[in-house]
């Protein structure tokens, strides 16, 4: 089984690449390693791992590799509202145009697993949980680009699975301490107190390893889950920021 992962050196990508390599899959990892140049170093001695340093918005480049794999998992992207607002053109290119190029180059036998964000739901209604059937109403450019990509996949391709992720946390080879759980832990350790903005704002959470396990499950059970969208989060972790801080 050959799997292409864009953004393979990122927060989720580095953990997913590591797990799939150790499970024996052949992984083609693509990344420009913009933030952490060492997150995949421990994998270079595996024969089933191949790394390419490249820009995923280049159709000329992607054309060389997309049709040589069974699965494509596009994780490259500008993540988060702040960075996407500051770099709207780049965010659109990486978060949305990349997906359009990949789908253009794929054939009917190939499969794509797309990781969206539950930020696509926008601001939910009080005391009402979002289901997969809830309307999408992104309020940030980041959310807009992710929703555009998901909708483009659903409209133009049949062999897909889409996961809408809760807020991810946990250790990664490309560590991020800006994510709320990781940030709270860092602040608690370094400063011994937490400053909580909008403490009653409710969030849902999921560990990065659970995300990786879900993607692996989708690969191994694709015929059962294809053509579907799934919210991916912990049912018992739908809590306010204040409750999170207390835990």
C-alpha positions, 0 to 999 in steps of 0.5 A, a space after each residue: 500500500 502506497 500513501 502520499 502525505 503532504 504536510 508530513 512534517 507537521 503536527 499531525 503529519 509527523 505522528 501519522 507518518 511515523 505510525 504508518 511507517 512502523 505499520 509497514 506502509 510505503 509512505 511518500 512524505 512531502 513537506 517544505 519543513 517551514 517550522 521544524 526541519 527535524 520532525 521526520 529525521 528519525 524515519 530516514 533509515 526506514 526503507 518504506 519511507 521517502 521524503 521530498 522537500 517541495 511546495 505542494 501548490 506546484 501542479 508540475 511537481 504534484 503531477 510526478 507523484 499523485 498517480 503513483 499512490 493508493 491513498 492521498 492524505 493532504 495535511 499541508 496547510 496554514 493552520 489557525 485563524 490568525 496566520 490565515 488572516 495575515 496571509 490570506 493569499 498563501 492560505 488559499 493556495 495551500 489550504 484550497 488550491 492544493 486540494 483542487 490540483 490533487 483531485 485534478 490529477 487523481 484517478 477513479 481508483 485512488 482514495 483521499 482522506 481529508 482532515 477538516 476542522 470543526 471550526 467550519 461550524 462557526 459559532 454554535 447555538 447555545 446548549 446544542 451540539 454540532 452533528 455532521 448534519 449541522 450547517 457549516 458557517 465558518 467565520 474565519 478565512 481558515 475555516 472558509 478554506 477548509 470548508 471549501 476544500 471539503 465541499 470540493 472533494 465531496 462534489 468532485 470525487 467519490 472515494 473520500 473520507 472526511 474527518 472534522 477534527 475537534 481541537 487536537 492536543 498531545 505530544 508530536 514530533 513537530 510540537 505545537 504549544 499554541 494549541 489550547 491544551 498544550 498551551 495551558 500545560 506549558 503556562 501552568 508549568 512555566 508560570 504557575 497560573 493560567 489566564 483564561 480568555 472567554 472562560 465559558 466558551 465551549 470546545 471539544 478535544 481529541 488527542 493527536 494519537 486518536 486522530 492518527 488511529 482514525 486515519 489508519 482505521 479509515 485506510 484499513 476499512 475504507 470500503 465501509 467508511 468511504 463517501 462519509 463525513 465524521 466529526 472526530 472528537 471525544 464525547 466526554 471532552 466537550 467542555 468549557 475552557 474553565 472546566 479544561 483549566 480546572 482539569 
